[in-house]
Amino acid sequence: MSPSADDLVASARRRVGRTAPEDLADVTAAGGLIIDIRPAAQREEEGPLPDALVVERNVLEWRLDPNGAHRLHDVTGVDQPVVVACSQGYASSLAAESLLALGFRNVTDLIGGYQAWSAWANAGQPTSEAAVPQS
């Protein structure tokens, strides 16, 4: 029997770390990246994730490949902390695992995704500037 999508997510989460919404500021303060992989329509509906670079899922590996010609200038190497965020924290687990395969050593995904961050931020937590599209 082949694995289900839930099995793939569970497997990915055993390999990658997870970051809580309240810890995102620490990631950027340490020179890390927050990567928002939500598609444009979802970002438009839900809103921007502050301090995140927008890299839609279909180009993630090319934009973060440390040796690639299409790498974002913000990517400094495989030791740079990277947090991948999606809407609810499922697709981001799979995407973070893909970055592990590219050699990143400090990659996590955002627990609960944008929706968890939004609930945390709307509970009176401070927010910063809007996401900057990069894809």
NORZISUL-V570599 format. One line per field, one symbol per residue. psi: psi as a letter, one per 30 degrees, with the letter a starting at -180 (. if undefined). Layout:
psi->???
This chain:
psi->kllleeeeeeeeffellkkleffeeeeefgglkkjjgkleeeeeeelljkgkkjjlefgeeeffjfglfgkkffjflffkkkkkkaefgeeeeeeeeeeefffkfhklljkfaeeeeeeeefgglklallljkf.
